[in-house]
């Protein structure tokens, strides 16, 4: 993953930092000089790019996610094929802080929790219209962009990584509903999310 840092990609991007190194996807913060903006660059690891099944899953996810437009969801800009056949995707830059970090600073009151959960449900509803979901939805998939009083703006992140890292047979929109319930319970009680999953 480090070999791409500081290197110009496709004559348009320069990765300047790493957000996360996942099992399937490496997420970079990158500078797009043509439009002078920071973006998120998602690159599929080379070993998975050689797997035709994973390439198909990646392209299918990208094509579907590009149809979804909702303020709480990542905005997809462009898909790329890099050197050595590596697949990549440009999205809007990550902002704010993960919900985990947000909660480490303060415990939100019930009104703010409802506001956060409402936005999570709106984002998931947009995905569900296209039969897409966020496998194993957790705090790290939710970023708080801004907060104040009883308001907070929520943004999803790490969605494609979560989707591609999960076996296809384990992906279900019903799981999203269960995970949101667990998130809500955890936010309201201040207790960790239980790791045991009930049978739906």
C-alpha positions as CSV (number, residue, x, y, z in Angstrom):
1,X,0.0,0.0,0.0
2,X,2.8,2.5,0.8
3,X,4.3,2.3,-2.8
4,X,1.5,4.5,-4.1
5,X,2.1,7.4,-1.7
6,X,3.4,10.4,-3.5
7,X,3.2,8.8,-6.9
8,X,1.1,10.3,-9.7
9,X,-1.6,7.9,-10.7
10,X,-3.4,8.0,-14.1
11,X,-1.9,11.5,-14.7
12,X,-4.5,13.0,-12.3
13,X,-4.0,11.8,-8.7
14,X,-1.4,11.8,-6.1
15,X,-2.1,9.8,-2.9
16,X,-0.8,11.8,0.1
17,X,-2.0,9.6,3.0
18,X,-3.7,6.4,4.0
19,X,-7.1,6.3,5.7
20,X,-7.3,2.5,6.2
21,X,-5.7,-0.7,5.1
22,X,-8.4,-3.3,4.8
23,X,-8.5,-6.9,3.8
24,X,-9.6,-6.1,0.2
25,X,-9.4,-2.3,-0.2
26,X,-6.8,0.2,0.7
27,X,-8.2,3.7,1.2
28,X,-6.1,6.7,0.5
29,X,-6.4,10.4,0.8
30,X,-5.4,11.9,-2.6
31,X,-5.0,15.2,-4.3
32,X,-6.8,15.6,-7.7
33,X,-4.9,18.4,-9.3
34,X,-7.2,19.0,-12.3
35,X,-10.0,20.2,-10.1
36,X,-7.8,21.1,-7.1
37,X,-9.6,19.0,-4.5
38,X,-8.9,16.3,-2.0
39,X,-10.6,12.9,-2.7
40,X,-10.7,9.5,-1.3
41,X,-9.0,6.8,-3.5
42,X,-10.1,3.2,-3.0
43,X,-7.7,0.7,-4.5
44,X,-8.4,-3.0,-4.6
45,X,-5.4,-5.1,-3.4
46,X,-3.5,-6.7,-6.4
47,X,-4.1,-10.3,-5.2
48,X,-7.9,-9.7,-5.4
49,X,-7.7,-7.9,-8.7
50,X,-6.4,-11.2,-10.2
51,X,-9.6,-12.9,-9.0
52,X,-12.3,-12.6,-11.7
53,X,-15.0,-13.1,-9.2
54,X,-13.8,-10.3,-7.0
55,X,-13.3,-8.0,-10.0
56,X,-16.9,-8.7,-10.9
57,X,-18.1,-8.0,-7.4
58,X,-16.1,-4.7,-7.3
59,X,-17.5,-3.5,-10.6
60,X,-21.0,-4.5,-9.7
61,X,-20.8,-2.7,-6.4
62,X,-19.4,0.4,-8.1
63,X,-22.1,0.5,-10.7
64,X,-24.9,0.1,-8.2
65,X,-23.5,2.6,-5.7
66,X,-23.1,5.1,-8.5
67,X,-26.9,5.1,-8.9
68,X,-27.5,6.0,-5.2
69,X,-27.7,9.7,-4.4
70,X,-28.4,10.5,-0.8
71,X,-26.7,13.2,1.4
72,X,-25.5,10.7,4.1
73,X,-23.8,8.4,1.6
74,X,-20.4,8.6,-0.1
75,X,-20.4,10.3,-3.5
76,X,-18.7,8.3,-6.2
77,X,-16.8,10.4,-8.8
78,X,-15.0,8.0,-11.1
79,X,-13.7,4.4,-11.5
80,X,-10.2,3.7,-12.7
81,X,-8.0,0.8,-13.8
82,X,-4.5,1.4,-12.7
83,X,-1.2,-0.2,-13.7
84,X,-1.1,-4.0,-13.5
85,X,-4.8,-4.1,-13.8
86,X,-5.5,-2.8,-10.3
87,X,-9.1,-1.5,-9.9
88,X,-9.7,1.8,-8.1
89,X,-12.5,4.2,-7.3
90,X,-12.6,8.0,-6.6
91,X,-15.1,9.2,-3.9
92,X,-15.6,12.4,-2.0
93,X,-13.0,13.0,0.7
94,X,-13.6,11.7,4.2
95,X,-14.4,14.3,6.8
96,X,-15.2,14.5,10.4
97,X,-14.5,11.7,12.9
98,X,-15.6,8.1,13.3
99,X,-18.5,7.6,15.6
100,X,-16.1,5.7,17.9
101,X,-14.0,8.9,18.3
102,X,-17.0,11.1,18.7
103,X,-18.4,9.0,21.5
104,X,-15.0,8.9,23.3
105,X,-15.4,12.7,23.8
106,X,-18.9,12.8,25.1
107,X,-22.1,10.8,25.5
108,X,-24.8,12.2,23.3
109,X,-28.2,12.8,24.8
110,X,-31.3,10.9,23.6
111,X,-32.4,13.6,21.2
112,X,-29.0,13.6,19.4
113,X,-29.0,9.8,19.3
114,X,-32.4,9.8,17.6
115,X,-31.1,12.4,15.1
116,X,-28.0,10.2,14.3
117,X,-30.0,7.0,14.0
118,X,-32.6,8.7,11.8
119,X,-29.8,9.7,9.3
120,X,-28.3,6.2,9.4
121,X,-31.7,4.8,8.5
122,X,-32.1,7.3,5.7
123,X,-28.8,6.2,4.2
124,X,-29.6,2.5,4.5
125,X,-33.1,3.0,3.0
126,X,-31.4,4.5,-0.1
127,X,-29.1,1.5,-0.4
128,X,-31.9,-1.0,0.2
129,X,-33.8,0.4,-2.8
130,X,-31.1,-1.1,-4.9
131,X,-30.8,-4.2,-2.8
132,X,-27.5,-3.1,-1.4
133,X,-26.5,-3.0,2.3
134,X,-23.6,-2.4,4.7
135,X,-22.5,-5.8,6.1
136,X,-21.6,-5.7,9.8
137,X,-22.5,-2.0,10.1
138,X,-20.7,-0.6,13.1
139,X,-19.4,2.7,14.6
140,X,-16.4,2.8,12.2
141,X,-18.8,3.0,9.2
142,X,-20.4,6.2,10.6
143,X,-18.6,9.6,10.6
144,X,-19.9,12.7,12.3
145,X,-19.1,15.6,10.1
146,X,-20.5,18.3,12.4
147,X,-22.4,18.5,15.6
148,X,-23.9,21.1,17.9
149,X,-26.7,20.9,20.4
150,X,-29.2,18.4,19.2
151,X,-27.9,18.2,15.6
152,X,-25.2,16.2,13.8
153,X,-24.5,15.4,10.2
154,X,-23.8,11.8,9.5
155,X,-21.7,10.4,6.6
156,X,-21.2,6.7,5.8
157,X,-17.6,5.4,5.0
158,X,-15.9,2.1,4.3
159,X,-19.1,0.7,2.7
160,X,-17.5,-0.9,-0.4
161,X,-14.7,-2.4,1.7
162,X,-17.3,-3.9,4.1
163,X,-19.3,-5.3,1.1
164,X,-16.3,-6.9,-0.6
165,X,-14.8,-8.3,2.6
166,X,-18.0,-10.2,3.4
167,X,-18.9,-13.6,1.8
168,X,-21.8,-13.1,-0.6
169,X,-24.0,-15.6,1.3
170,X,-23.7,-13.5,4.5
171,X,-24.9,-10.3,2.9
172,X,-28.5,-9.4,3.7
173,X,-30.5,-6.2,4.1
174,X,-32.1,-7.8,7.1
175,X,-28.7,-7.7,8.8
176,X,-28.7,-3.9,8.5
177,X,-31.9,-3.6,10.5
178,X,-30.4,-5.8,13.2
179,X,-27.2,-3.7,13.3
180,X,-29.0,-0.4,13.5
181,X,-31.0,-1.8,16.5
182,X,-27.7,-2.7,18.1
183,X,-26.2,0.7,17.4
184,X,-29.3,2.5,18.8
185,X,-29.2,0.3,22.0
186,X,-25.5,1.0,22.4
187,X,-25.8,4.8,21.9
188,X,-28.8,5.1,24.2
189,X,-27.3,3.0,27.0
190,X,-23.6,3.8,26.6
191,X,-22.8,0.1,26.5
192,X,-20.6,-1.7,23.9
193,X,-22.3,-3.3,20.9
194,X,-22.9,-7.0,21.8
195,X,-20.8,-9.3,19.6
196,X,-23.3,-12.2,19.6
197,X,-25.7,-12.2,16.7
198,X,-29.3,-13.4,17.0
199,X,-30.9,-15.5,14.4
200,X,-33.1,-13.3,12.2
